[in-house]
Amino acid sequence: MSQASNHLRFGIEVEFLLSPREARTFKDIGEFANFVLAFYKSKKVESWPNMHEYPIELVSPILHFQQGDHFRDYVKGVWDRIATLCIIGTNNSCGTHVHVSTNNDYTSVQVKAIARPILYFESAINALVPSHRLGNEYCKSFFASNQEFKSKTIEQAVAIVDKVDESHPGMVADLMNPGTDRRYTWNFTNLYHGRTLTIEFRQGEGVTTSTDALAWVEFVVTFIGAAMAVANSYNDLKKFAPNVGGLKEFLKRGVVTGVSDKTLLEKITGRAKDSGSVSGSDPGKLSKEREERLAKKKKEDEYKHILTKKVAEDEEK
């Protein structure tokens, strides 16, 4: 059992739809966020007249994937409190994103080690997500949508990563997320632009339970821990089949004794047969309707954080 992930930290972003359990009308999402925050602090339940569904993105603080950090209890506690007040729902436009950082900033060598298995196991990971997270303009495939990797074999793609200048970790971001386009299955742009240098997994579907959210945390942190432990070259990776079975063997290198939860990890890896492998597809030219939805999504991204901002502002008082 590896100690690979002992010093990894993570944050989770969950997009969902909240409906008050009893009916009331709010003038806007800001008023609704204030109500949820007041309830969160007081634990009191109020009743009110008219149901509505509000899109919210809940963003955790930085949590530590290590012994002594009760991160699962924290996530479950927040979730349970919200679920007392609201019905938690989701749809195909919702996603679960996991950001991972190290106690010390990533080195270029570590970032390249993470990028290699992202490419190597892209088709295996595709087999573990719902179909609406494939060919999706919010979490695009590297092989289908990134010009650097189109028509390349896995070995050729990994070789491109090997050649990246190691003067700054963000050089890998230029390759993986050209034009600072974060809407790929994995987002490296925070290596340049984030207050905390993180690598973000964006392909998880929307979830309605803390257990499903924590399953994605388990998968992503374990994957990055394994990458940093063993993925120093294509030769290191070709020991594993580029399918779900090979991915499961690879993930064993990222297990942290006394911290990792096998049951949570299997909630993700058990979704497909060991032979599972699904090629990525490009979203292609968006229809007018999808362009409008993307523009709406970008606008929603700006205000979905309102609940998180209000919590942060309250904690600073």
C-alpha positions as MATLAB code, in Angstrom:
seq = 'MSQASNHLRFGIEVEFLLSPREARTFKDIGEFANFVLAFYKSKKVESWPNMHEYPIELVSPILHFQQGDHFRDYVKGVWDRIATLCIIGTNNSCGTHVHVSTNNDYTSVQVKAIARPILYFESAINALVPSHRLGNEYCKSFFASNQEFKSKTIEQAVAIVDKVDESHPGMVADLMNPGTDRRYTWNFTNLYHGRTLTIEFRQGEGVTTSTDALAWVEFVVTFIGAAMAVANSYNDLKKFAPNVGGLKEFLKRGVVTGVSDKTLLEKITGRAKDSGSVSGSDPGKLSKEREERLAKKKKEDEYKHILTKKVAEDEEK';
ca = [
       0.000    0.000    0.000;
       1.436    3.310   -1.087;
       1.764    6.504    0.909;
       1.688    8.378   -2.400;
      -1.192   10.717   -1.570;
      -0.203   11.528    2.034;
       0.457   15.176    1.274;
      -2.287   15.882   -1.219;
      -5.003   18.417   -0.551;
      -8.284   18.776   -2.387;
     -11.330   20.923   -2.853;
     -14.629   19.819   -4.318;
     -17.108   21.821   -6.378;
     -20.578   20.344   -6.715;
     -23.208   21.819   -9.009;
     -26.754   20.930   -8.052;
     -30.338   22.141   -7.980;
     -31.856   23.048   -4.623;
     -35.594   23.098   -4.017;
     -36.885   24.278   -0.631;
     -38.675   21.420    1.132;
     -41.576   23.744    1.828;
     -42.766   26.480   -0.456;
     -41.651   30.096   -0.454;
     -40.820   32.681   -3.102;
     -37.438   34.443   -3.181;
     -36.860   37.553   -5.259;
     -33.499   36.215   -6.535;
     -30.792   33.632   -5.921;
     -28.978   35.999   -3.557;
     -31.958   36.101   -1.191;
     -32.197   32.317   -1.383;
     -28.461   31.964   -0.594;
     -28.901   34.241    2.430;
     -31.752   32.056    3.650;
     -29.718   28.852    3.283;
     -26.780   30.468    5.080;
     -28.998   31.638    7.957;
     -30.392   28.136    8.321;
     -26.928   26.603    8.114;
     -25.809   28.759   11.032;
     -28.923   28.402   13.179;
     -30.064   24.848   12.351;
     -33.642   26.161   12.536;
     -36.291   25.099   10.063;
     -38.793   27.641    8.784;
     -41.704   27.047    6.509;
     -42.780   29.171    3.620;
     -45.382   29.144    0.666;
     -44.076   28.230   -3.142;
     -41.499   25.871   -4.452;
     -38.721   26.876   -6.823;
     -35.510   25.230   -8.013;
     -32.229   27.146   -7.671;
     -28.921   26.251   -9.391;
     -26.156   26.372   -6.803;
     -22.470   25.456   -6.815;
     -21.146   24.428   -3.432;
     -17.386   24.811   -3.063;
     -15.521   23.254   -0.154;
     -12.547   24.784    1.639;
      -9.155   23.124    1.176;
      -9.273   19.684    2.800;
      -6.397   17.298    3.488;
      -6.346   13.690    2.291;
      -4.443   12.388    5.278;
      -4.880   10.752    8.658;
      -6.353   13.002   11.303;
      -8.248   15.178    8.826;
     -11.956   14.376    9.109;
     -12.723   15.514    5.578;
     -15.428   12.915    4.953;
     -17.270   13.943    8.100;
     -17.034   17.582    7.018;
     -18.504   16.934    3.562;
     -21.251   14.711    4.950;
     -22.098   17.249    7.673;
     -22.501   20.136    5.229;
     -24.531   17.948    2.882;
     -26.844   16.714    5.645;
     -27.540   20.245    6.823;
     -28.469   21.410    3.325;
     -30.573   18.275    2.743;
     -32.574   19.093    5.877;
     -33.649   22.378    4.318;
     -33.742   21.539    0.605;
     -34.308   18.709   -1.821;
     -31.021   18.186   -3.673;
     -31.445   17.499   -7.371;
     -29.308   17.392  -10.494;
     -29.567   17.341  -14.277;
     -27.261   16.769  -17.238;
     -25.807   20.276  -17.048;
     -24.552   19.749  -13.480;
     -21.070   18.420  -12.751;
     -18.777   17.437   -9.902;
     -15.263   18.909  -10.048;
     -12.342   17.973   -7.818;
      -9.266   20.206   -7.429;
      -6.066   18.624   -6.103;
      -2.928   20.380   -4.879;
       0.144   19.455   -2.880;
       1.319   20.884    0.439;
       4.127   22.394   -1.608;
       3.471   23.693   -5.106;
       3.620   21.146   -7.924;
       6.935   20.797   -9.702;
       7.074   20.529  -13.491;
       8.185   16.894  -13.151;
       5.101   16.104  -11.052;
       2.742   17.881  -13.441;
       4.115   15.954  -16.412;
       3.763   12.728  -14.421;
       0.081   13.553  -13.916;
      -0.535   14.490  -17.556;
       0.852   11.179  -18.878;
      -1.769    8.840  -17.330;
      -4.533   11.360  -18.007;
      -3.841   10.727  -21.683;
      -3.021    7.043  -21.268;
      -6.259    6.255  -19.437;
      -8.585    8.745  -21.126;
     -10.670    6.007  -22.779;
     -10.791    3.984  -19.556;
     -12.092    6.961  -17.559;
     -14.631    7.645  -20.333;
     -16.067    4.194  -19.623;
     -16.774    5.221  -16.024;
     -18.847    8.353  -16.659;
     -22.415    8.763  -17.970;
     -22.832    9.319  -21.690;
     -23.739   12.998  -21.221;
     -20.205   13.622  -19.884;
     -18.773   12.498  -23.252;
     -18.600   14.816  -26.263;
     -19.426   17.547  -23.775;
     -18.357   21.145  -24.374;
     -17.701   21.614  -20.652;
     -15.306   18.657  -20.293;
     -13.765   17.973  -23.687;
     -11.624   15.011  -24.696;
      -7.909   15.633  -25.219;
      -7.676   13.184  -28.115;
     -10.864   14.392  -29.806;
     -10.695   18.147  -29.171;
      -7.080   19.198  -28.512;
      -5.264   19.771  -31.796;
      -1.951   18.649  -30.286;
      -3.292   15.141  -29.661;
      -5.739   14.565  -32.522;
      -4.770   11.565  -34.679;
      -1.987   10.653  -32.235;
      -1.480    7.281  -30.598;
      -1.272    7.150  -26.818;
       2.491    6.665  -27.033;
       2.861    9.660  -29.353;
       0.703   11.805  -27.060;
       2.772   10.903  -24.006;
       5.931   11.716  -25.974;
       4.562   15.226  -26.581;
       4.185   15.662  -22.821;
       7.748   14.426  -22.316;
       9.061   17.234  -24.526;
       7.384   20.064  -22.591;
       9.779   22.638  -21.147;
      10.149   22.141  -17.401;
      10.940   25.765  -16.563;
       7.445   26.275  -15.115;
       4.585   23.824  -14.313;
       2.256   26.052  -16.302;
       3.995   25.020  -19.515;
       1.998   21.771  -19.303;
      -1.168   23.862  -18.993;
      -0.332   25.497  -22.336;
      -0.302   22.026  -23.893;
      -3.275   20.465  -22.159;
      -5.531   23.546  -22.049;
      -4.540   25.696  -25.052;
      -5.667   29.290  -24.902;
      -6.326   28.808  -21.170;
      -9.427   26.811  -22.090;
     -10.267   25.042  -18.832;
     -13.188   23.113  -20.323;
     -11.369   19.839  -20.853;
     -11.817   16.722  -18.730;
      -8.804   17.880  -16.700;
      -7.954   21.533  -16.166;
      -4.341   22.631  -15.610;
      -4.905   26.385  -15.997;
      -4.849   27.027  -12.247;
      -1.127   26.290  -12.383;
      -0.950   29.780  -13.872;
      -4.030   31.554  -12.642;
      -5.076   29.990   -9.333;
      -4.354   31.360   -5.885;
      -3.685   27.732   -5.009;
      -1.927   25.725   -7.716;
      -4.393   22.946   -8.461;
      -5.170   20.397  -11.134;
      -8.911   19.988  -11.605;
     -10.905   16.945  -12.747;
     -14.088   18.153  -14.477;
     -15.702   15.024  -15.928;
     -17.682   13.859  -12.905;
     -21.449   14.004  -13.284;
     -23.792   15.882  -10.978;
     -24.466   14.015   -7.723;
     -27.158   14.200   -5.069;
     -25.464   12.468   -2.117;
     -22.300   13.119   -0.132;
     -21.254    9.500   -0.716;
     -21.253    9.974   -4.491;
     -19.347   13.244   -4.157;
     -16.748   11.597   -1.920;
     -16.420    8.716   -4.390;
     -15.200   11.177   -7.026;
     -12.804   12.697   -4.492;
     -11.441    9.227   -3.772;
     -10.935    8.479   -7.456;
      -9.244   11.767   -8.367;
      -6.915   11.978   -5.369;
      -5.927    8.329   -5.762;
      -5.305    8.835   -9.493;
      -3.044   11.839   -8.922;
      -1.222   10.057   -6.093;
      -0.570    7.069   -8.368;
       0.584    9.328  -11.207;
       3.111   11.112   -9.012;
       4.343    7.759   -7.682;
       4.887    5.776  -10.870;
       4.144    7.670  -14.112;
       7.583    8.973  -15.021;
       7.539    7.608  -18.573;
       5.465    5.771  -21.154;
       7.352    2.599  -20.221;
       6.064    2.970  -16.665;
       2.508    3.153  -17.958;
       2.549    0.411  -20.584;
       2.718   -2.131  -17.750;
      -0.980   -1.375  -17.354;
      -3.624   -2.086  -19.974;
      -5.237    1.189  -21.160;
      -8.676   -0.007  -20.063;
     -10.665   -0.079  -16.815;
      -8.821   -3.154  -15.564;
      -5.450   -1.506  -16.124;
      -6.703    1.692  -14.524;
      -7.730   -0.237  -11.407;
      -4.242   -1.738  -11.150;
      -2.686    1.680  -11.658;
      -4.840    3.210   -8.905;
      -3.452    0.736   -6.370;
      -0.204    2.751   -6.540;
      -2.048    5.770   -5.121;
      -3.737    4.115   -2.157;
      -2.887    5.698    1.190;
      -2.765    3.346    4.160;
      -5.219    4.340    6.848;
      -6.895    7.003    4.721;
      -8.115    5.548    1.421;
     -11.581    4.008    1.273;
     -11.756    1.031   -1.096;
     -15.556    1.013   -1.071;
     -15.770    4.606   -2.254;
     -13.190    4.018   -4.990;
     -15.100    0.974   -6.236;
     -18.252    3.083   -6.601;
     -16.438    4.651   -9.554;
     -14.226    1.848  -10.887;
     -17.032   -0.713  -10.596;
     -19.188    1.074  -13.147;
     -17.705   -0.791  -16.127;
     -16.143   -4.145  -16.975;
     -12.362   -4.450  -16.805;
     -12.310   -4.396  -20.609;
     -14.111   -1.056  -20.603;
     -12.699    1.613  -22.927;
     -14.646    4.377  -24.697;
     -13.063    6.758  -27.203;
     -13.669   10.450  -26.697;
     -15.705   12.528  -29.122;
     -15.595   16.199  -29.978;
     -18.695   18.316  -29.274;
     -18.317   19.645  -32.803;
     -19.904   22.872  -33.994;
     -22.476   23.825  -31.435;
     -26.040   24.432  -32.463;
     -27.515   27.839  -31.703;
     -29.324   26.280  -28.758;
     -26.120   24.761  -27.336;
     -24.211   28.016  -27.874;
     -26.895   29.836  -25.924;
     -26.743   27.184  -23.215;
     -22.946   27.515  -23.019;
     -23.252   31.299  -22.701;
     -25.899   30.810  -20.024;
     -23.652   28.307  -18.254;
     -20.763   30.793  -18.229;
     -23.083   33.396  -16.744;
     -24.367   30.883  -14.187;
     -20.767   30.117  -13.216;
     -20.503   33.716  -12.044;
     -23.448   33.561   -9.657;
     -23.488   29.913   -8.612;
     -20.635   30.769   -6.259;
     -22.819   33.255   -4.405;
     -23.607   30.867   -1.538;
     -19.914   30.033   -1.100;
     -18.978   33.730   -1.144;
     -21.587   34.500    1.478;
     -20.299   31.719    3.723;
     -16.726   33.007    3.310;
     -17.766   36.596    4.023;
     -19.610   35.463    7.119;
     -16.611   33.527    8.417;
     -14.384   36.600    8.005;
     -16.638   38.696   10.270;
];
